[in-house]
């Protein structure tokens, strides 16, 4: 089987981003966005999703971290979509719930071809280091829109912002790993319409 890989180079007046992802990897990652906590959150996508992931981003951080975080989400979504090709043989739906101390977050994914995010997370503090916590929603919205995935993120418990966000990223990674998994019983694409 040929590994399912996708890569994107995206350059705007605000950011320049290079992303490579191998959906059939082992969790190897190299990540540098200039936003420390964001790097810390992208790493579990690789590690817990068992994706090989390279993210190199330079953004207008002298303004703030918004463009960098959102644009990485856009590029990651596009790279995932490229890696999935025609989506033949995929499981399509995945879900996971991940605890981190007092926090518990669940993620539900449908590789539907329809980008949609429902995000029910709270951010008790506005910043973690140089990362604006509300950008977590913007990141996942950008991934959903550009991958063409329906993503539901739900916080079931939690009061510590770091724990809530990290549990959400890990839940996303595990749900994504399940959704993109190849199922030998699936012929064609898993849709009664015949396409995704």
Secondary structure, 3 states (H helix, E strand, C coil): CCCCEEEEEEECCCEEEEEEEECCCCCCEEEECCCHHHHHHHHHHHHHHCCEEEEEEEECCCCCCHHHHHHHHHHHHHHHHHHHCCCCCECCEEEEEEEECCEEEEEEEECCCCCEEEEECCCCCCEECCEECCHHHHHHHHHHHHHCCEEEEEEEECCCHHHHHHHHHHHHHHHHHHHHCECCCCCCCCCCCCCC
